[in-house]
Each structure stands twice: as structure tokens, then as C-alpha cells.
Amino acid sequence: MRTADDRIAKLIDKLDAAWTEFHESYAGLPDEQLVQPGVAEEWSVRDTIAHVTWWEEEALKHLPSILAGERLPRYSKTYGGIDAFNALMTEQKHDLSLADVRTQAEETHRRLVAYIEGLPPDRIAGDDHFRRRLRLDTYGHYPLHTQQILAWRAAHASDD
């Protein structure tokens, strides 16, 4: 039988594994390639890192509310949908430098891991909504962008 402590450790392991794969997808690329558009439509790797970061920020914002039993606002009502939210955040993060995007990504991820590690294990043991939101915003989300970056790299292999 798995304990609540094991569940936290398993969540952290999933998070770390997917985060590492995401980072490895763009490891070794020079800065000039990290800012080239075309990875996911007009997004560059830099834009993709910023995107992953704002979804981790959303997790940090909403996971405590989930644990408190609060209803979360719907993206459709607040922003006009997830695509509209992503467009708004893309615009807000557009002028950040690559260095700033990297720093925000690392800091946000550290805060997220610390938050999860700091939870009383029994607090999330039976909370499927919490685990679902965490998965959708993080370790279930990173692989989509990992694959986009890897496909883009494969298409531009001669540029590496």
C-alpha cells in the first residue's frame, strides 16, 4: 500500500523527469537559435519556456485554492478561453530577455517543487482535482513542448 509520503515523492519524480526532458530538448542550442520563431507556429524556444513558466505560475496560484475547496475561475469566462489566455500572456512576456525568461523559469519551478514538497502528505492523498491540475499545468504539459522543440531541432539539425 502506497503512503501519502510516497505519493508526494512520486509527484516530484514525475515533475523532475518531465522537467529534465524539457530542458534537455533545447540543451546546447545557442542563444540565437533559442529566439528563432517557428518552434510552435510563431513561438521560439524562448517563448515556449515562458509559456511553460506561466502555466507553472498558474499552478502555484490555483493549487492552494483547490486544497482550500474553492472554485476556480474559468478561463472561458475570465479570458475568453485558454487560447486567449495564452495570447495575453505571450504579449505580456514578449519583451522579456532570454536571460529573464530562463531566470523566471528556474525560480518558478523551484517554488513549485518547494510548494509540493512542503505540503502535508495527507493533504493531497485523496485530492484528484489537485493532482489533475498539477498534471495539466506541469508534468503532463511539458512533454507536448518537449516534442515540439525536438521536432523543430530535427528539422533544423544542420543549423546546430
C-alpha positions in Angstrom: 0.0 0.0 0.0 1.4 3.4 -1.0 1.6 6.0 1.7 0.8 9.7 1.3 4.6 10.4 1.6 5.1 8.0 -1.4 2.5 10.0 -3.4 4.4 13.3 -2.8 7.7 11.6 -3.8 6.0 10.1 -6.9 4.6 13.5 -7.9 8.0 15.1 -7.5 9.7 12.3 -9.5 7.2 12.8 -12.4 7.7 16.5 -12.3 11.5 16.2 -12.2 11.6 13.7 -15.0 9.4 15.7 -17.4 11.2 19.0 -16.4 14.6 17.4 -17.2 13.4 16.1 -20.6 12.0 19.6 -21.4 15.4 21.2 -20.6 17.3 18.5 -22.5 15.2 19.3 -25.6 16.9 22.6 -26.0 20.2 22.0 -24.3 23.2 23.1 -26.2 21.3 25.4 -28.6 23.0 28.8 -29.0 21.0 31.8 -27.8 20.4 33.0 -31.4 18.5 29.7 -32.1 16.6 29.9 -28.8 14.9 33.1 -30.0 14.2 32.0 -33.6 10.4 31.7 -34.3 8.9 28.5 -35.7 9.1 26.0 -32.9 5.3 26.1 -32.3 3.9 28.4 -35.0 5.5 31.8 -34.3 6.9 30.8 -30.9 10.6 30.4 -30.3 12.1 28.1 -27.7 12.3 31.3 -25.5 8.6 31.8 -26.0 8.0 28.1 -25.2 10.0 28.3 -22.0 8.0 31.4 -21.0 4.8 29.6 -21.8 5.7 26.6 -19.6 6.6 29.1 -16.8 3.3 30.9 -16.8 1.5 27.6 -16.5 3.6 26.7 -13.5 2.7 30.1 -12.1 -1.0 29.3 -12.7 -0.4 26.0 -10.8 1.1 27.9 -7.9 -1.8 30.4 -7.9 -4.6 27.8 -8.1 -3.4 24.7 -6.3 -3.8 26.3 -2.8 -7.3 27.3 -3.8 -8.1 23.8 -4.8 -6.8 22.5 -1.4 -9.0 25.1 0.3 -12.0 23.7 -1.5 -12.6 26.9 -3.5 -14.0 27.0 -7.0 -11.5 28.2 -9.6 -12.4 30.9 -12.1 -13.0 29.5 -15.6 -10.6 30.6 -18.3 -13.5 30.9 -20.7 -15.2 33.5 -18.5 -12.1 35.3 -17.3 -10.1 35.4 -20.5 -12.3 34.1 -23.3 -10.7 30.7 -23.2 -7.3 29.1 -22.8 -6.1 30.3 -26.2 -7.0 33.9 -25.3 -5.1 33.5 -22.0 -2.1 32.1 -23.8 -2.2 35.0 -26.3 -2.4 37.6 -23.4 0.5 36.0 -21.6 2.5 35.8 -24.8 2.0 39.5 -25.2 2.9 40.2 -21.6 6.1 38.2 -21.8 7.1 39.3 -25.3 9.7 41.8 -24.2 11.5 39.7 -21.6 15.0 38.9 -22.5 16.1 35.3 -22.9 18.1 35.6 -19.6 15.0 36.9 -17.8 12.8 34.1 -19.2 15.4 31.5 -18.1 15.6 33.0 -14.6 11.9 33.2 -14.2 11.6 29.5 -15.4 14.1 28.3 -12.8 12.8 30.4 -10.0 9.1 29.4 -10.6 10.0 25.7 -10.9 11.9 25.8 -7.7 9.0 27.5 -5.9 6.6 24.9 -7.4 8.7 22.0 -6.2 9.2 23.6 -2.8 5.4 24.1 -2.5 4.7 20.5 -3.3 7.4 19.2 -1.0 6.1 21.4 1.8 2.6 20.1 1.7 1.5 17.7 4.4 1.3 14.4 2.5 -2.1 13.5 3.8 -3.4 16.9 2.4 -3.3 15.7 -1.2 -3.7 12.0 -0.7 -7.2 11.8 -2.0 -7.5 15.0 -3.9 -7.8 14.1 -7.5 -8.6 17.7 -8.5 -5.3 18.8 -7.1 -3.3 16.1 -8.9 -5.2 16.6 -12.1 -4.5 20.4 -12.1 -0.8 19.8 -11.3 -0.5 17.2 -14.1 -2.2 19.5 -16.7 -0.1 22.6 -15.8 3.2 20.8 -15.4 4.4 17.2 -16.0 1.6 16.4 -18.4 2.2 19.7 -20.2 6.0 19.8 -20.6 6.1 16.7 -22.9 4.0 18.5 -25.6 6.5 21.3 -25.8 9.5 18.9 -25.4 8.3 17.1 -28.6 7.7 20.4 -30.4 11.2 21.5 -29.7 12.7 18.2 -30.6 10.8 18.2 -33.9 12.0 21.7 -34.6 15.6 20.8 -33.8 15.4 17.7 -36.1 14.1 19.9 -38.9 17.0 22.4 -38.3 19.7 19.8 -37.5 22.1 21.4 -39.9 21.8 24.7 -38.0 23.0 23.2 -34.7 
